[in-house]
Amino acid sequence: MRLRVAPLSFIFCGIVSSVSAQIKPFTTDGCSVFPDGTTEQNALWIECCIRHDFAYWQGGTALDREQADSALEQCVADLGKKDISSLMHFGVRMGGSPFYPTWYRWGYGWPYLRGYKALTQDEQRQVREQLLQLRSLVDEFIEQSTSSTKKP
């Protein structure tokens, strides 16, 4: 009996592992647990954070994460906030691990514990589909905004 169960479990594991996880729709909270800007300009670097959230949402390799974190640092530094950018870089390097059960972890669009690995072709397709849906929604909002401004 035991020998019959073992081969079946290997087959079952192979089937389960070949099924790709589904990515959740893209979400952003701006700069997560960090301010979105200064007291004078309260959204100064929020675009930098949204771009960083996009990278963290889709995840990928450890090198991809390092590049995303460096891009965040450079984006904020380009706004004339070098000290802040260094602090943000330190924070995301320490707090953004894919192994922390947080909403802002590396690869947060995928199920927990995906870790560091390159996106498969299917996962890349899912990312593209989510972006196309998001673009369609933004286009709809723009259309609604334009048509509502034309009314007297």
Legacy VTK file of the C-alpha trace (Angstrom):
# vtk DataFile Version 3.0
C-alpha trace
ASCII
DATASET POLYDATA
POINTS 152 float
0.000 0.000 0.000
2.756 2.421 0.903
4.526 1.917 -2.445
1.358 2.709 -4.371
0.789 6.006 -2.545
4.315 7.338 -3.090
4.188 7.423 -6.927
0.761 9.048 -6.820
2.040 11.757 -4.487
4.879 12.544 -6.916
2.407 12.852 -9.777
0.126 15.091 -7.692
3.051 17.331 -6.673
4.056 17.689 -10.313
0.557 18.753 -11.289
0.272 21.281 -8.476
3.698 22.819 -9.106
2.981 23.299 -12.818
-0.052 25.505 -12.095
0.936 29.168 -12.011
-0.157 31.424 -9.204
-2.396 34.346 -10.108
-1.234 37.905 -9.557
-3.570 40.253 -7.705
-4.505 43.594 -9.283
-1.900 46.328 -8.854
-2.294 48.442 -5.743
-0.192 51.246 -4.339
-0.226 53.066 -1.035
2.297 55.666 -2.076
5.330 55.468 0.174
3.865 52.846 2.553
5.133 53.638 6.060
7.147 56.685 4.937
5.792 60.171 4.144
4.904 60.841 0.484
6.761 64.152 0.599
7.808 67.028 2.817
5.578 69.146 5.032
5.738 71.887 2.378
5.258 69.562 -0.615
3.329 66.613 0.762
3.429 64.546 -2.448
6.927 65.480 -3.637
8.279 61.968 -4.212
5.040 59.960 -4.409
5.626 59.223 -8.112
8.959 57.644 -7.163
7.146 55.471 -4.618
4.409 54.426 -7.048
7.038 53.340 -9.573
8.778 51.450 -6.756
5.463 49.841 -5.746
4.998 48.645 -9.322
8.357 46.868 -9.187
7.557 45.404 -5.747
4.089 44.289 -6.867
5.441 42.180 -9.717
8.557 41.000 -7.874
11.318 39.020 -9.537
14.917 38.262 -8.688
17.044 39.676 -5.879
18.885 41.729 -8.508
15.548 43.125 -9.753
14.791 44.226 -6.191
18.208 45.849 -5.762
17.664 47.753 -9.012
14.160 48.867 -7.955
15.469 50.080 -4.600
18.345 51.942 -6.261
15.922 53.520 -8.753
13.783 54.765 -5.836
16.852 56.243 -4.178
17.941 57.964 -7.399
14.441 59.275 -8.136
14.179 60.964 -4.732
17.772 62.232 -4.941
16.965 63.775 -8.344
14.320 65.840 -6.544
17.095 67.377 -4.455
16.541 65.167 -1.411
19.742 63.095 -1.220
19.588 62.581 2.571
15.950 61.467 2.401
16.714 59.171 -0.541
19.459 57.410 1.422
17.114 56.932 4.374
14.392 55.547 2.095
16.872 53.202 0.437
17.962 51.859 3.813
14.316 51.379 4.830
13.272 49.436 1.740
16.391 47.278 1.872
15.644 46.361 5.493
11.858 46.116 5.330
11.021 44.923 1.820
12.088 41.287 1.992
9.769 38.835 0.227
9.863 36.722 3.387
8.139 39.296 5.626
4.339 38.873 5.734
3.651 42.533 4.916
1.505 44.248 2.301
4.610 46.009 0.928
6.973 43.000 0.622
8.841 42.201 -2.592
6.400 40.434 -4.939
3.296 41.457 -2.956
1.090 40.863 -5.983
1.791 37.125 -5.759
0.915 34.683 -2.984
3.158 34.888 0.080
6.548 33.134 0.028
7.143 33.352 -3.721
10.605 34.615 -2.814
13.161 35.751 -5.347
12.838 34.269 -8.811
12.485 35.535 -12.339
8.969 35.870 -13.676
7.895 33.036 -15.932
6.398 33.794 -19.332
2.946 33.141 -17.897
3.604 35.509 -14.984
4.863 38.190 -17.383
1.659 37.724 -19.385
-0.414 38.179 -16.224
1.460 41.398 -15.379
0.804 42.747 -18.896
-2.891 41.837 -18.675
-3.233 43.602 -15.333
-1.543 46.710 -16.753
-3.819 46.717 -19.794
-6.862 46.511 -17.513
-5.489 49.353 -15.413
-4.799 51.451 -18.508
-8.328 50.835 -19.756
-9.691 51.993 -16.405
-7.522 55.132 -16.420
-8.614 55.882 -20.003
-12.230 55.555 -18.881
-11.619 57.962 -15.984
-10.002 60.460 -18.350
-12.934 60.178 -20.739
-15.421 60.715 -17.907
-13.406 63.662 -16.637
-13.268 65.259 -20.077
-16.974 64.802 -20.738
-17.952 66.144 -17.300
-15.931 69.349 -17.838
-17.806 70.056 -21.093
-21.167 70.261 -19.323
-22.439 73.791 -18.530
LINES 1 153
152 0 1 2 3 4 5 6 7 8 9 10 11 12 13 14 15 16 17 18 19 20 21 22 23 24 25 26 27 28 29 30 31 32 33 34 35 36 37 38 39 40 41 42 43 44 45 46 47 48 49 50 51 52 53 54 55 56 57 58 59 60 61 62 63 64 65 66 67 68 69 70 71 72 73 74 75 76 77 78 79 80 81 82 83 84 85 86 87 88 89 90 91 92 93 94 95 96 97 98 99 100 101 102 103 104 105 106 107 108 109 110 111 112 113 114 115 116 117 118 119 120 121 122 123 124 125 126 127 128 129 130 131 132 133 134 135 136 137 138 139 140 141 142 143 144 145 146 147 148 149 150 151
